[in-house]
Amino acid sequence: MVNNSKIKLMTKLAIFEKRHRFDLQLGKYFKGDYIKFNLIKTVLCVTGGYILCLLLVGFYNIEYFIKEAITLDYKKYGIKILGIYAILLLIFCMISMITCNEVFVTSRKRLNKYYRKLKQLGEMYTDAENENKNIKDETANE
Amino acid sequence: MAYLLEMRDKVKLLYQTYSMYANVVLKFVFSLVLFLAIRSGIGLDTRVSSVGICIVLALVGAFLPVSVLTFFALALCSIDLLKISYVCTAVFVIVYIILWLFLLRHSSKYGYVFLATPVLLLWGGQYAIPLIFGMAASPIAALCVLGGTVMYSILSICKGISAGETNVNPDEILQLYRYIMNEFIANKEMYMYIIVLVGMMLLINAIRTRKFNFAGEIAVISGAIVNIVLFIMASMVLEVKISIIGLIIWSVLGAIIGYVSAAFVKILDYSSVENVQFEDDDYYYYVKAVPKLKVAAAQNKVKTITRADDLDSFTVETNEDDFEVDEIDMDFVKQNTSRQPVLSRQAVKVAEAENDYSYDDEYED
């Protein structure tokens, strides 16, 4: 026999799974792991973007660098490049940490409500199994 | 306001019925406008810039996600820029990659904002951008506006080279590259647009999301006024020419579009029918979940019914519309009496909250 309340609950759960796949994927991570994973992605992306910026700047000044290749103060330029890279990395990592934290917290709130409904469904199954078991015991006793 | 709510509910009902087709049609129209704008804005390579190719790409883009549409648009622009020089294409692609690595990867959901920004800049409608997207999108869409403005700047510089407006020889790689970078860095118009558009978007979004009455209306009106003032001030400070008439017209237009889109924006989120399937030990379930909607009716006129002893003095005017009691269709009466009339603003808000019920209301704080 079809249980209407169970169907309603399962429908709501299915709709949540369809609309919030990202939240379900996020549920597999601890908060710290998720933030660390995104920090690694941020570091890689900022490094890649910075290298491309350096390429653009380098190609712009290529004639100067070729001319002054021997007399260039590489230490000064190196410190400048690394300094800007470090500042950029710090800013983007901080932004990434704050936003990932917010995203994780709001996602977890939605996921908790999903898990509560899942638990309700589990209890429904348990109650149905117990009911069937009682009926079987009663018929066996008769 | 009540009329707008009624209209919104009717559009919601319509969208709910035809959401599958409406999404495809809207995406097709957007894609077609985008590719035709690219064709008219650059359109250097006649092989890929024909109307037929635009229609085919728009048809394909209507069924695919926005990231694919972005790829098509960038590919089209890159092929067009190849006609000038591969340096232009290389700069265009590298700048996009840099923007994506730093900014755009966080706002991939707002790809349409990124694509719409250069189109509006091309049409002179950049003044409407903060009002439309500030009211309808989240603050993260400001990154897409920034990215779109930068890409438009590069395209307009390259277009100037192809139009022969400069003394640069496109065959001289280093000279061409230096010219593009110099123009890009010295482009005060781009800086003005970035500062004003992004700042206004964040401001309008901040006001709109406050928890006080008429927050949306205050945001759009104050946003339009501040938008006009800020653009005039920025143009004076940075010595950039702008069209004042265009600024006022587009600000007003943007305010109207932004206000209407903010009222209708939730239609696209949760009003569509959901088809889900799942199973348990005994059955397979194929469920179609239709969100409940209540159409707000217009205010009813209240007629005072007099007492029985006053009936002699009460004159009844009859006309062709009058009918006898047993002619009334009781089913029709029952259907119509179930509708909730729109009353005070408080009741409107409650009705609005009830009408906006969705399964996700249970999962939102």
Interface residues (C-beta under 8 A of the other chain):
Chain A: V2 K6 I7 M10 T11 K12 L13 A14 I15 F16 K18 R19 H20 C45 V46 G48 G49 L52 C53 L55 L56 F59 Y60 I62 E63 F92 T99 T106 K109 R110 K113 Y114
Chain B: V91 I94 I97 I98 L101 F102 R105 H106 L174 Y177 R178 M181 E274 V276 Q277 F278 D280 Y283 Y285 V287 A289 Y359 D360 E362 Y363 E364 D365
